[in-house]
């Protein structure tokens, strides 16, 4: 199951393991936060774009009985995701597709998913210094897809009234909201993530509804570290707890 230079890390949920390697980009906190933030139905169809090694798809499997598809363009990461799914005996629920998200509708059809999640590359190709490792570069820079292409793909794949959830950097928020509306995804829920109280936000979580009515709710900020330097109770619950702390169950968005 494991290839040279690979390891199986604990996802801290439902005894799940995920195959990772220092030779390719490993998942980080943003993926975990996205998987806890997004709204999921008990059943239905879910799609994760830019899935990498499949971490969001596997974490979502602990929150819903929906069928989950996941798309990754890099062959090596897609292969790791496939093997992680098999390692956890989730082949009947999680389906990994190696391919380009811009063409995913040709395989998966248009408008068939209740929820689309995505943790896309954050940096435009010309921004910053690209890593010499092609796997790291593709994970961080918009080499295979731009932000607009990500939003356009999500809009094609989600059903009318379905939800699209994304994690990104706050510096791209204006672009994200503009593009979501351009592609008929109405932003409904937004939450900033701050390293500590008093620090600027370094992540933003956004969820919208295809064809939804304007009504954006700004949720309370999420703090990662407390005054003692350790994770806040909410972050501990995200990683170790059972509650959907980032998505209050009593709150229901109206289209």
N, C-alpha and C positions, 0 to 999 in steps of 0.2 A: 504493500500500500504506500509506504514512504519511499521516496527516491533519495539518492545521496544529497546531503546538505539540507534535508527537510526535517521538520519536527511536527508533532501534533500538540497544539496548545489547547488549554482548557478555556472554553467560552463562559464558564461559571454559570451556565444555565442548563438545566435538564441533562447534566452529564455530557453535554456536547463537546466534541473535539473539532479543531480546525487545523488543516495542514498549512504550514507556513515555511518560509525560507528567507534567510537574510539576503539571498540573491535577487529577490523580487520584493515589491512593496507590500508590507504587512498592514493589516487593518489597524485603525487607531480609534480614539474616542469618538470622533465624529460619526463613524459608522454605527457605533453602539447607540449613540444619542438618537440618530435617525430612526433606528429600529424600534426605539421606545416611544418616540414622539408621534409617529404617524398613526392615523386612525385606521383600524382594521375591523372588518366584519368577522363574525364567527366562521363564516364559510364564504365561498366565492373564488375569485381569481385575482392573484397578486403578481406584479411584475417588478423585479429589481433591475435597473439599468446600471451600467458601469459596476457590475457586481464584484469585480476583482476575484478573490478566492471564495466568494459566496457567503461572507460573514453576515450581511444583512438578511439574506434569504433564510439562513439557518436560524438567526435570532427571531425572525418573524414567525418561524414554525413553532415557537414556544408560546405565541400569543394568539394564534388562529389555526383553525382546521382547513383553511383555504388551500387550494392548489397554488403552488408558487413556481413561477418561472423566473429565470435570471439570465441576463445577457452580458457577456464579456468578450471584447474584441481580441485580447491577447491570448494566444493559444496556451501558453504555459500556465497562466492564471486560471483559465477556464478548465484546464486539465486538473489543476489542484482542487478547484471547486467540485468537479465531478467526483474525485476521489474522497473529498471530505464528506460529500453527501452519502457516498457508499459506506464510509467509515462509521457514519451515524445511522445507517439503515433508514435513510429518508428518501430513497429513490422513488417511492410511490407518491411522494408529496412535492419534492423539489426537482425541477427540471432545468438543467444548465444548458445554455445555448451559446456556442462560440460563434460570434459574428458581430457585425456592425449595427449599432443601435439605430442608425439612420435607415437601415433596411429591415429592421425587425418586424415591421408591419407586414412585409411580404411573406414572412414565415408564420407569424403569430396572428395576423389579421388586424384589422382596425377596430378600435372601440370595444375591445373584448374584456378589459380588465377593470375591476372595481377600485384598485389602488395601484399606482405606479410610484415607486420610490427610486431615488437616485442620489448618489454621492459622487458628483462629477469632478473632473480635474478642475482645480481652482484658478490656475494662472493662464492668461493668454500666452501664446507661443513666444511672443516678443518680450514678455515680462520676466525679469529675473534670469538667473543663470541656469540653464538646463543641465540636469544630471547626465553624466556620460553613460550611466546605466540606462538602457532604453526602457526597461520596465519601470524604473523610478520616474523617468522623464514623462512617460505616457500617463502615469498616475497623477502627476502634479500639473502638467501642462496640457493645454487643449490641442494636442497633436492629432488625435483621432476624431475629435468632435469639439465644436464650439459650444458655448452656453446656449446660443440660439438653437443649434441643432439638437441639443438635449431637450430643451423645452418643446420644440416642434415634435420630436419623437414621442415624448410623453403625451402630448395633446392628441396625437394620432392613435395611440395605443389604449388610452383610458376611455371608458364608456362615458356617455353624457350623464352628468351627475356624479361621476366617480371622482376620486381624489388623487392628487399628485403631491408628494412630499419630497423636499430637498433639504440637504444641509450644504452650506457654502460659507464663504467669508463675508463679513458685513460690508466690506468695500465694494462688493458686487451686488448689494441689495437693490439699488435703484435699477440696475440692468435686469435683475431677476423679476422684480414686480412688473416692470415695463413689458418684458417678454411674455410673462405669464398672461397678462391681459391681452397682448397682441395675438396670442394663440388661444384665447377664449377660456383660459384657466383663471378664475377669479380668486385672488389671494384671500384666505379666510382666517388663518391662524399664523402667528409669527412669534418667535421666541428667541431672544438673544442669550448667548452663553458667554459668561465672563470668567476669567481665571480666578479672580478674587474680587471682593467688594471694593469698589473704587477703581478697578481696572476697566479699560475699554473692552468691549466685547471682541472676541476673536473667532466666534462662530455664530451663525444664524440658522435657525430652523424655520422653514416656511412650508405651509400646506395650503393648497387651493383646490377648488372644485370646478371641473369643466362645465361651463354654462351656469355657474353659480351667480347669485345676486351680490352686489357690492356690500360688504360688511366685514371689515378686517378687524380681528381681535388681537391685541397685543398682550401676550401672556406675561406673567411675572418673569424677571430674569432668573436664569439658572446659574448658580455659583458653583465652580468646580472645587475650589479649596476654601477651607474655613480659616479662622484666625489661628488655629493650632497647626496649620500647615498640612493637615490631612484632608482627605475628601470630605465634603459636606455630607450630611445624612442623606440628602436626595441623590447625590452621586453614588453613594454606597448602595442605595436602593436600586439605582439603575443597573449596577453591575451584579449585585448579590440578592436583591429582594425579589418579591413576587408581584408587587403591585405595579400597574402601569402608571408610574408616578408622573411621567411627562404628558400623559393624556388622560385627564380626569374622565372617568367613565360616565359621569352624570352630564357632561357637556356634549351636546349634539349640534353639529353645524347644520344649518338649514340652507338648502340650495337657493 
